[in-house]
C-alpha cells in the first residue's frame, strides 16, 4: 500500500493497548506501506515483520512498531501529556518495542513523544524543542541529537521541556549530541557511548548510569549519585563539568577559550581520574583525583571559590605537577582556625607557578566581615598553615606568593614534604617603642615568630595606610589603628584586600566640623538684617529711606531755587516729613550654597531660610535703639551625611548719624538644635549613626558708612566688622561600632568687609516711590577659618581631629534689590545677595517689610 491516512477517535489505555476506535494494522513479513499519516485519534501498528516507509504521527495520533516491525522514517508532532516520571500520557506518541523492532530515522517535535523499549532499536533520532525521547527496558538508539528549550531545575533534573532520557540497565545510546536548551539524562544502569554537550546543553549522569566519553563544549555536565563517566572528559570553551558526591569520572582535560567568558571549570566533589589543566582551565574541589598537572595559565582551587565555602582538602592519589605560570589558589580562615589544602599521595613537582592567597572572613549569617577576638588575630599571624603535603616528597618551589591583602604579606616555608604559609605585616613604620619592646623580649623568647607577635600591636599602630590620602583620612585612619586588635574597625583595615578602597571619610564625622563653619557664616544673616534696618532708619544708601526723628529730618531748603542740582536730584531719597519715633519691621530670607571640596573635606550643599523681626525707637535724640527676634532652619548635605538645624535668635542693635557719617552696632545671641544622620560605608561595614545636640553663637557686629550724593545716584562707601563665637555641646552618636563621641568645643571667627553701596530713587505716581539699590564688596575672614572638630570612637581609642570645609578667607560680595514705598508709613523690599569665592558660592534672597508709627 502506497499511502495511508488514519483518522478518528480511538480509545487508548495507559499500557499502550488500543481500544475500540478505528485503526490500521500492517503485519506479516512482506507487508508494507510506503507512506503513512496518523492524525488525532488515529492508530497505526506495524508488526510481525511488516515495514513502513515514511510515517508522520500528528497531534493525538499513535504509532506502534512491535514484533519485528520496521519503519524507515518517523516524524512525531503534536501535544503530548508527559508526567514527572518521564512517561508518556494519553497524547499522541510513537512507541517501538520488541527485540527486532526498529525505526531507521526519527524526528520528535514539540509535544511529540518517542519511546524505544524492550529490545527495539532506533537509528538516528532528533529531539527538537518540546519533544521527548524515552529509551528503556533494553531499548537502543544509535545516534541522538537533542535540541530546544528545556526546563532544568537546581538539582540537575530535566523538567517538562524537551529531553531525552535513557534508563534501565540494558538501555543504550551509542552517540548523543545535546545542543542549546536540550537535555539528556542517563540513569538507572543505562549506558551511552560518546556524548557531546554544546553551549546551553545539559547532561546528567546519575543512579548507575554510565557514559563512555564526554565532550563539554560550552555546556554543562553533572555526574552524581553513582553515575559514572568511564572514559575521558574534555571541557572546552566555557564548559562546566561537575563530579558531585557519589559520582565518578575518568580523566578530565580542561581547556579555556579565547576570552575570559570562555574559561572552563571542573568541580570534583566525588572521584575523578587524572586531571590536566591547560590555560584558562580551573579545577575546584575537595574530592579525590588521580595525577594532577597544571600547565601555564591553569588554576587549581582547593575548596571552592565561594567566599563562604568550607575550607577543605583536595586529594591527589598520584603525583601533582605545577608548571611555570600555573596558579595554586589557597583559602585561609582569617580567624586562623582552618585552611584549604592539597594532599598528594605521590610526589609534588613544583616547577614554578604562584600561590594566590584568599581569606575567608565573612560571617554567613550577616554577610559582613567576621569579628575576631584579639587572640584569633594574633593566632592568624602566629600560626603556620600547611597548604600542600606530599607523602613522597617535594621537588622544587613555587616562583612567588601573591599578596591578597593591603597590609599583610604571605610567606612560604618548605620542608621535605610540606609547603606552609605564614603571614606578617607589610608596611610598618618602625618606632623606638616597637624596637624597645622587641629588645626587652628578645632575651626571654627564643623564636622569632613569638617576637613578632609580641610587637604586633605596636607595629599595627604604625602601619602606613595606603588608601588614606587626605589629612582627615590619615587622622581617622590613625585613630582606627589605635583601637586594638579585637576591634572590628581595625580588623577591617588589617584584612582589607588589594584593590579595596576603604572610605575613611565616612568614618571621620567631618560633616559635624563643616556644620560649624556654616553656623558661623549664617550668623551674618541676622546681623545683616539689623544693619539694614539701621541704614533705613537713617536714610542710608541701598535701602528705602525711613527717617526717624525731627532733628534728623529734612525740612524746607532755605537756599530756595538757587540750591545745588545735586540736592534736587535726591528729593525722592531725602523726604522732608518728620519721621515717627517707633518702627516695626520684619525680614524673611532664604539661601542656598554649594561648598566645593578643598581636597580634604567633602563638598556639601546647604539650604537655609528664616525670618527676623524687630522694633526700634529714638533715644537721646540722635540714637536709635532696637531689639530683634528670629527663627531659622538650615540643612546641610554631603559625604553621605545630612544635618538639620533649628536656630532661635535674640538681639539688640542701634545706630546714629553724624552729618554724612553713619554708625551702627549690635549683638545677636542664637541657640541651635542640631540633628545629624551619618551613613557609614567602611569595607563590609554598613551602618547609620545619629546624634542630637545643641550649640550657641554670640555675634558682635558694627559698621561705619559715609554718604556721598551725586547727580546720578547716592553712594556710600562702608567698612564693617563682625566677631562670632560658637560653642558646641559634647555629644555621642548612636547606631553602631563606628559611632563617634565629641567633647564640647569653641570656634571663633572674625570678618571684615569693605564695600560700596549705591541707590537711586524714582517716583511712581503721586503716592509711591521705587528705590533701586546695589552693593559690591570684599570680605576677609580671620581666626578659625578652617573649622575643626575633635572626635573619638565611642568604642574607645585615642581622640583625633577632623577639619571641615573652610570658610572662604576672601570672598566677593554683590547685592541688588528694589524697595517700594507704599504710602507714608510702609516700605517693602526684595534683595538678592551673593557671596563668591574659590571655595564657597552662597546665594540668598531677602524680603523685608517696615511699618512706622
Beta strands, then each sheet from edge to edge (+ up, - down):
strand 1: 3-6
strand 2: 24-27
strand 3: 32-38
strand 4: 43-47
strand 5: 51-57
strand 6: 62-66
strand 7: 70-76
strand 8: 93-97
strand 9: 102-108
strand 10: 113-117
strand 11: 121-127
strand 12: 132-135
strand 13: 140-146
strand 14: 163-167
strand 15: 172-178
strand 16: 183-187
strand 17: 191-198
strand 18: 202-205
strand 19: 210-217
strand 20: 220-223
strand 21: 228-229
strand 22: 233-236
strand 23: 240-243
strand 24: 248-249
strand 25: 252-254
strand 26: 264-268
strand 27: 275-277
strand 28: 281-285
strand 29: 288-289
strand 30: 292-294
strand 31: 299-302
strand 32: 313-316
strand 33: 320-322
strand 34: 327-333
strand 35: 341-344
strand 36: 348-350
strand 37: 354-360
strand 38: 385-390
strand 39: 394-396
strand 40: 400-402
strand 41: 408-414
strand 42: 418-425
strand 43: 582-595
strand 44: 604-619
strand 45: 623-638
strand 46: 641-658
strand 47: 661-682
strand 48: 685-709
strand 49: 714-728
strand 50: 731-732
strand 51: 740-742
strand 52: 745-764
strand 53: 768-783
strand 54: 788-793
strand 55: 796-803
strand 56: 810-822
strand 57: 826-836
strand 58: 840-852
sheet 1: 1+ 3+ 5+ 7+ 9+ 11+ 13+ 15+ 17+ 19+ 21+ 24+
sheet 2: 1+ 3+ 5+ 7+ 9+ 11+ 13+ 15+ 17+ 19+ 22+ 25+ 27+ 30+ 33+ 36+ 39+
sheet 3: 2+ 4+ 6+ 8+ 10+ 12+ 14+ 16+ 18+ 20+ 23+ 26+ 28+ 31+ 34+ 37+ 40+
sheet 4: 29+ 32+ 35+ 38+ 42- 41+
sheet 5: 43+ 44- 45+ 46- 47+ 48- 49+ 52- 53+ 56- 57+ 58- 43+
sheet 6: 50+ 51- 54+ 55-
end
